[in-house]
Amino acid sequence: MTTTAPTLSLATRFRWPVAVGAGGAAAFIALRLRDPHVGGSWGFCPFQQMTGLPCPGCGGLRAVNDLTHGNVVAAVSSNALVVALVAVLIVAWLAWMVRTALRTDAGPMIQLGHRTGIAVIALIAMFGVVRNLPFGAWLAP
């Protein structure tokens, strides 16, 4: 006797992808409406306040704001890592939507294995270090 998984309704299948997309869109709209280029408009980075050095995320809000205005060069100048991350997340979300449309069990948006997770953390840490060294000053916001 074989059992089949129950077929989920379209609304149930798309609940999480749409919720994540709406959350991302809300963040983009908030960054479009409240300019992070104005000092303190979104608060201050605690790491930078304590050390005087930019953390890996410093300039990320400005980068996303620049992306909402279509200014990719300024966005990369603010934080190249965040620009790459936004691109990866958009592609992953679109792939998630396609997988959800084609199957009833699409799984999570992104699945990182143990090694991949460690590699991503190492990349972020290296970016944070390199942007604070003389030869990587061009990566600083």
GIFEN-V799346 format. One record per residue. PSI is psi in whole degrees, 0 to 359 (999 if undefined). Layout:
psi=(PSI & PSI)
This chain:
psi=(124 & 145 & 144 & 148 & 145 & 143 & 126 & 148 & 160 & 317 & 320 & 318 & 321 & 2 & 306 & 316 & 320 & 320 & 316 & 317 & 320 & 321 & 316 & 318 & 320 & 320 & 317 & 318 & 317 & 319 & 335 & 321 & 327 & 106 & 116 & 356 & 343 & 121 & 128 & 1 & 335 & 19 & 193 & 153 & 120 & 323 & 315 & 325 & 323 & 324 & 339 & 3 & 146 & 139 & 174 & 335 & 348 & 133 & 355 & 318 & 320 & 322 & 314 & 321 & 316 & 323 & 323 & 339 & 2 & 14 & 85 & 322 & 314 & 324 & 314 & 325 & 327 & 313 & 100 & 325 & 319 & 321 & 315 & 319 & 318 & 316 & 315 & 317 & 322 & 315 & 317 & 320 & 318 & 318 & 321 & 318 & 317 & 314 & 321 & 321 & 327 & 337 & 165 & 337 & 87 & 342 & 188 & 166 & 312 & 134 & 118 & 130 & 171 & 311 & 320 & 319 & 316 & 320 & 320 & 316 & 318 & 320 & 315 & 317 & 315 & 319 & 316 & 323 & 310 & 322 & 347 & 3 & 155 & 317 & 346 & 14 & 334 & 345 & 348 & 147 & 999)
